């Protein structure tokens, strides 16, 4: 079995309009969400063996709290910056064969479209009509090879948004 986790970068800072899109950092809310999601991923047992992350600054900063907890198991890939589903799949198909859990940190609209594409049924796919910043989707695939990851083959294990997850934790 292979587990694929898709994490959209956390909320970015738009205050400096002169910055190139790829150079935008996280805003205060984004930093808080990135820290929370890193803890959540580890606590929930979604700990990745390998992380593939877009080279955009906001994606790297979303990844930073995870690398602090897990060590340097990350590869930063230009191919994931503004990638579409077929680009994501090409990268996923070449993931470390020994990794059982893979985390991809990237951007919309490609990540949202990929999640909908991977879902094994239309009801699950419909959940991804809005994949907000910091959202996490986790799929299990009945395969031993990343090369076999394909549309409509993913069993959705989890889907959550940081704002809702943080609110749930606050009520505990």
C-alpha positions as CSV (number, residue, x, y, z in Angstrom):
1,X,0.0,0.0,0.0
2,X,1.1,3.6,-0.8
3,X,-0.2,6.6,1.0
4,X,-0.3,10.0,-0.8
5,X,-0.8,13.2,1.2
6,X,-1.5,16.4,-0.7
7,X,-1.0,19.7,1.2
8,X,-1.7,23.1,-0.3
9,X,0.7,25.8,0.9
10,X,-0.5,27.9,3.7
11,X,-1.9,31.5,3.4
12,X,0.6,33.8,1.7
13,X,1.4,37.4,2.2
14,X,0.2,39.8,-0.5
15,X,1.3,43.0,1.2
16,X,4.3,43.6,-1.1
17,X,2.7,43.8,-4.6
18,X,6.2,44.2,-6.2
19,X,7.1,40.6,-5.2
20,X,7.2,38.0,-7.9
21,X,4.5,35.4,-7.2
22,X,7.0,32.6,-6.4
23,X,8.7,34.9,-3.9
24,X,5.6,35.6,-1.7
25,X,6.2,34.4,1.9
26,X,3.5,33.2,4.4
27,X,1.5,35.8,6.3
28,X,0.9,35.5,10.1
29,X,-2.1,33.3,9.7
30,X,-0.2,31.1,7.2
31,X,2.7,30.6,9.6
32,X,0.3,29.6,12.3
33,X,-1.5,27.1,10.0
34,X,1.8,25.7,8.7
35,X,2.9,25.0,12.3
36,X,-0.5,23.5,13.2
37,X,-0.6,21.3,10.1
38,X,2.9,20.0,10.7
39,X,1.9,18.9,14.2
40,X,-1.4,17.5,12.9
41,X,0.3,15.4,10.2
42,X,2.7,13.9,12.7
43,X,0.1,13.3,15.4
44,X,-2.4,11.7,13.0
45,X,0.1,9.2,11.7
46,X,0.4,10.8,8.3
47,X,4.2,11.2,8.7
48,X,5.8,11.1,5.3
49,X,8.9,9.1,4.4
50,X,9.5,11.6,1.6
51,X,8.3,15.2,0.9
52,X,8.1,16.7,-2.6
53,X,7.7,20.5,-2.3
54,X,7.3,23.3,-4.8
55,X,10.2,25.8,-4.9
56,X,7.9,28.8,-4.3
57,X,8.7,30.5,-1.0
58,X,5.2,30.0,0.5
59,X,5.4,26.3,-0.2
60,X,8.9,26.0,1.3
61,X,7.8,28.0,4.4
62,X,4.8,25.6,4.7
63,X,7.2,22.7,4.6
64,X,9.7,24.2,7.1
65,X,7.9,23.1,10.3
66,X,7.7,19.6,9.0
67,X,11.4,19.4,8.2
68,X,12.1,20.7,11.7
69,X,10.1,17.7,13.1
70,X,11.1,15.0,10.6
71,X,14.5,16.0,9.3
72,X,15.7,16.6,5.7
73,X,13.5,14.2,3.8
74,X,12.4,16.9,1.4
75,X,13.1,17.5,-2.3
76,X,12.2,21.0,-3.7
77,X,11.1,20.7,-7.3
78,X,10.5,23.5,-9.8
79,X,8.1,21.1,-11.6
80,X,5.6,21.5,-8.7
81,X,5.3,25.3,-9.0
82,X,1.8,25.9,-10.5
83,X,1.8,22.3,-11.8
84,X,-1.4,20.7,-13.2
85,X,-2.5,17.1,-12.3
86,X,-0.5,15.4,-15.1
87,X,2.7,17.2,-13.9
88,X,2.0,16.2,-10.3
89,X,1.5,12.6,-11.4
90,X,4.7,12.6,-13.4
91,X,6.6,13.7,-10.2
92,X,4.7,11.2,-8.0
93,X,5.4,8.3,-10.3
94,X,9.2,8.9,-9.8
95,X,9.0,9.1,-6.0
96,X,11.4,7.1,-3.9
97,X,10.2,3.5,-4.3
98,X,10.9,2.7,-0.6
99,X,8.7,5.5,0.6
100,X,5.4,4.2,1.9
101,X,4.0,7.7,2.6
102,X,4.6,10.6,0.3
103,X,3.7,14.3,1.0
104,X,3.3,16.7,-1.9
105,X,3.2,20.4,-1.1
106,X,2.0,22.5,-4.0
107,X,-0.6,25.0,-5.3
108,X,-4.0,25.4,-6.8
109,X,-5.6,24.9,-9.2
110,X,-3.5,21.9,-9.9
111,X,-3.6,20.3,-6.4
112,X,-7.3,20.7,-6.2
113,X,-7.8,19.1,-9.6
114,X,-5.4,16.3,-8.7
115,X,-7.3,15.5,-5.5
116,X,-10.6,15.3,-7.5
117,X,-8.9,13.2,-10.2
118,X,-7.5,10.7,-7.7
119,X,-10.7,10.1,-5.7
120,X,-12.3,6.8,-6.4
121,X,-15.8,8.1,-6.7
122,X,-17.7,11.2,-7.6
123,X,-18.9,12.0,-4.1
124,X,-15.3,12.2,-2.8
125,X,-14.2,14.1,-5.9
126,X,-16.9,16.7,-5.3
127,X,-15.4,17.5,-1.8
128,X,-12.4,19.1,-3.6
129,X,-14.4,21.9,-5.3
130,X,-12.7,24.2,-2.9
131,X,-9.2,23.2,-1.6
132,X,-8.2,26.2,0.6
133,X,-4.8,27.2,1.7
134,X,-3.3,24.7,4.2
135,X,-5.8,22.0,3.3
136,X,-4.7,18.4,3.5
137,X,-6.0,15.4,1.6
138,X,-4.8,11.9,2.3
139,X,-5.3,9.0,-0.1
140,X,-4.4,5.3,0.2
141,X,-3.6,3.3,-3.0
142,X,-3.6,-0.5,-3.2
143,X,-0.2,-0.7,-4.9
144,X,3.4,-1.2,-4.0
145,X,4.6,1.2,-6.8
146,X,4.3,5.0,-7.1
147,X,4.2,4.5,-10.8
148,X,0.7,2.8,-10.4
149,X,-0.9,5.9,-8.9
150,X,-3.7,6.7,-11.3
151,X,-7.0,8.6,-11.6
152,X,-10.0,7.2,-9.6
153,X,-7.8,4.7,-7.7
154,X,-7.3,6.6,-4.4
155,X,-9.3,5.8,-1.3
156,X,-9.8,9.0,0.6
157,X,-8.6,8.6,4.1
158,X,-8.8,12.2,5.3
159,X,-9.6,15.7,4.1
160,X,-9.3,18.7,6.4
161,X,-8.9,22.4,6.4
162,X,-6.6,24.1,9.0
163,X,-9.3,26.6,10.1
164,X,-11.8,23.8,10.9
165,X,-9.1,21.6,12.5
166,X,-7.8,24.4,14.7
167,X,-11.4,25.2,15.8
168,X,-12.0,21.5,16.7
169,X,-8.8,21.5,18.7
170,X,-9.8,24.7,20.6
171,X,-13.1,23.0,21.7
172,X,-11.3,20.0,23.2
